[in-house]
Amino acid sequence: MNLLARTLLGAACSMAALGAAAQSAERIWSGGTILTMNDAAMRAEAVAERGGRIVAVGALAEVMKLRGPNTTLIDIGGRTMLPGFVDAHGHAVLGGFQALSANLLAPPDGKVRSIADLQRTLRDWIAANGEVVRKVNLVAGFGYDDSQLAEMRHPTRDELDAVSRDVPIFVVHQSSHLGVLNSKALEVVGYTAQSKDPPGGVIRRRSGGTEPDGVLEEAAFMNAAVKLVTQVGVEGFKAFARAGTELWARFGYTTAQEGRSSAAAVKVMRAIADAGGFPIDVAVYPDVIADRDFIRANVSRSYTNRLRVAGAKLTIDGSPQGFTAWRDRPYYKPVGNYAPGYVGYPAVTAEQVFGVVDWTYANRIQLLTHANGEAASDQLIAALRTAESKHGRGDRRPVLIHGQFLREDQVDAYKQLDVIPSLFPMHTFYWGDWHRDHTVGPVNGENISPTGWVLTRGMKFTTHHDAPVAFPDSMRVLDATVTRRTRSGDILGPQHRVDVITALKAMTIWPAYQHFEEQTKGSIEVGKLADFVILSKDPTAVDPETLDQLQVTETIKEGTTVFALAAQATRSAETGASPARRGPDPFTGFLSAIATHRERGAARRGRAHRRRPRCDLPDRRAARPGRRDARPQRPGERRRALTGCPRRTGAGPAAPPALDGCPVIARLAYSTAAAFADSSPNACAPCST
């Protein structure tokens, strides 16, 4: 062979090799269960990825045909791969506050069962972060729940003073509607015996006097918290947002939602995104009452650096466990000073609701609407019908957020209007006993978050956590949707339990559809993004009573691991910190951002799971309406329920409606963003549910 022939042959071989390399996969996963959420092929042996997209899925032998010289083979070691979870409703920025503070949650998400536990947790956190606390002179804790404390009451300033009288301390109730300050924090914000209650808020007083006892409600707490926290400026807000998305990734979410935002907040989030600060996608829904022009100018179906304005958010009413959801009938046994026949109240006017819905239909902008009570749904349905008759149906995908108190005729109406119900079955665990005993009673309590009703009507539905109202624990969402166990062990509404695959669809392919992203997310299919979550075990093969004990061991965004659980670590909410990284508690980083710059880090923790009585799935035991199916109450045990929500003394609100539907901690975070953006948010951020 002459020199020219050899040269041409060599070039041809090189080109062929390059072509083969270009067509080969970058990564191939195999060695465990793969649940695709594709009904046509629910299970697979292997998945291949190239350039962040899935290029093959199916039998191992077929997928391995894409193996090239540079392909990375990944053995998932008997674990289970699913599509990355898509957040149907949450508040990632405020979840960051939850992640960056001392964790005061009750079990199973924390360890605080008493005021002594709360004090100990704060002391331990201060001891671990002493240098930074001295620099910043601020301590925050999140998530205590008086209904879960042995004392069945809120802590006081004196009990926080026992932790420190020198450093301002404030702790936030799990509902985010109120909190407690120590004496130093009260001094900083200027609350004294002479201070009057602000409009829409209450400064609780010592018994028999006017001196504040440390407990602040609604606007009183919001005003104080803003003074304490807004000094963090843009770096603190950025710390919230980054930590929130990192926390979501820890629980397997590859798409997060910021479910009620503001123009000012989005501007700060855009700066974070453009700097590469988000490990996962974030879909933002600004408040439509406050930011209509901003939404219209910025709404997009495409992400830019993992961020997009996806639509608009409307809030019609408030919190069911706080008795501010707007019902069509009186509350069952509300705790507090309520007038007979109290039904809650709307947070906006009918004119605003009809105007907003009409505007979104006219501009073809997706609308997410918070409506918890039956009267709120009645108003939403009427507004949707009016807008549809004027503008036509189209593919608009309006979303009902929460819908905890629904009638069956309303479910029928939502189906007719092509509304996607994003339900909150996780509420059955955290507040199911409270709903049964106080908000709606034992009969209607069986039908909160009625997944069974929507499923029997052939409707797609999604499930959510609404963090920071609850922890963004994907396995808790899955467990609650399948079992509907309450804290006390009751099964609340056995007719609404669903099988595991259906529950997983409500966390993957159906919320992808809700976000208009079903072509790229939600299932493991060729052409879609390589967004995956790997669980410790196959959720379809374990006892359903142990679903909440499954671990998210890895989260993969477009082929790249964004969270990996160390081999010796276990999934835990013992702190808000992500166990993905080594280093100090992440609130240290948050405070460092105030004093210097944010340091990244987290401590790995462990979690103890309580044993609960067994519950069978719908396909293993016929559901019988009205069945109690609860364990006996143990000797000396009290049935606990959420208390301390805003008190009402009449048929109308004691606070301005626009404020009462929203947790005060949301406003303080968005005030921080507004300060940076040189603008003021005109509405509160996420609504407590």
Salt bridges, closest charged atoms under 4 A:
GLU26 OE1 - ARG27 NH1 3.54
ASP39 OD1 - LYS505 NZ 2.70
GLU49 OE1 - ARG27 NH1 2.80
GLU62 OE2 - LYS65 NZ 3.07
ASP87 OD1 - HIS465 NE2 3.33
ASP117 OD1 - ARG120 NH1 2.70
GLU131 OE2 - LYS135 NZ 3.90
ASP145 OD1 - HIS173 NE2 3.94
ASP146 OD2 - HIS154 NE2 3.83
ASP146 OD1 - HIS173 NE2 2.70
ASP158 OD2 - ARG206 NH1 2.73
GLU159 OE2 - ARG153 NH2 2.65
ASP161 OD2 - ARG165 NH1 3.16
GLU187 OE2 - LYS184 NZ 3.49
ASP197 OD1 - ARG205 NH2 3.09
GLU211 OE2 - ARG157 NH1 3.30
GLU217 OE2 - ARG204 NE 2.77
GLU217 OE2 - ARG647 NH1 3.06
GLU218 OE2 - HIS177 ND1 2.50
GLU246 OE1 - ARG581 NH2 3.23
GLU246 OE1 - ARG598 NH2 3.79
GLU246 OE2 - ARG600 NH1 2.78
GLU258 OE2 - HIS91 ND1 3.78
ASP274 OD1 - ARG270 NH1 3.58
ASP281 OD1 - ARG306 NH1 3.54
ASP281 OD2 - LYS521 NZ 2.77
ASP281 OD2 - LYS557 NZ 2.81
ASP287 OD2 - ARG260 NH2 2.42
ASP293 OD1 - ARG296 NH2 3.16
ASP317 OD1 - HIS370 NE2 3.57
ASP328 OD1 - ARG329 NE 2.70
ASP328 OD2 - ARG407 NH1 2.89
ASP358 OD1 - LYS390 NZ 3.38
ASP358 OD1 - HIS391 NE2 2.85
GLU374 OE2 - ARG327 NH2 2.70
GLU374 OE2 - ARG329 NE 3.71
ASP378 OD1 - ARG407 NH2 2.78
GLU388 OE1 - ARG393 NE 3.24
ASP395 OD1 - ARG397 NE 3.00
GLU408 OE1 - ARG457 NH2 2.99
ASP409 OD1 - ARG407 NE 2.85
ASP412 OD1 - ARG457 NE 2.51
ASP418 OD2 - ARG393 NH1 3.39
ASP433 OD1 - ARG436 NH1 2.84
ASP433 OD1 - ARG639 NH1 3.74
ASP437 OD1 - ARG436 NE 2.90
GLU446 OE2 - ARG628 NH1 3.99
ASP466 OD1 - HIS89 NE2 3.18
ASP466 OD1 - HIS91 NE2 2.99
ASP466 OD2 - HIS402 NE2 3.69
ASP473 OD2 - ARG571 NH1 2.71
ASP473 OD2 - ARG607 NH1 3.25
ASP479 OD1 - ARG476 NH1 3.75
ASP479 OD2 - ARG612 NH2 2.98
ASP490 OD2 - ARG436 NH1 2.73
ASP490 OD2 - ARG628 NH1 2.52
GLU517 OE2 - ARG308 NH2 2.77
GLU517 OE1 - LYS521 NZ 2.60
GLU518 OE1 - ARG397 NH1 2.96
GLU525 OE2 - LYS528 NZ 3.55
ASP531 OD2 - LYS557 NZ 2.84
ASP538 OD2 - ARG43 NH1 3.44
ASP543 OD2 - ARG614 NH1 2.60
GLU545 OE2 - ARG485 NE 3.26
GLU545 OE1 - ARG612 NH2 3.73
ASP548 OD2 - ARG476 NH2 3.32
ASP548 OD1 - ARG612 NH2 3.54
GLU554 OE1 - ARG79 NH2 3.93
GLU558 OE2 - ARG306 NH1 2.93
GLU558 OE2 - LYS557 NZ 3.38
GLU574 OE1 - LYS111 NZ 3.11
GLU574 OE2 - ARG605 NH1 4.00
ASP616 OD1 - ARG614 NE 3.34
ASP616 OD2 - ARG621 NH1 3.87
ASP629 OD2 - ARG621 NH2 2.73
ASP629 OD2 - ARG627 NE 3.17
GLU637 OE1 - ARG631 NH1 2.98
GLU637 OE2 - ARG634 NH1 3.76
ASP660 OD1 - ARG648 NH2 2.26
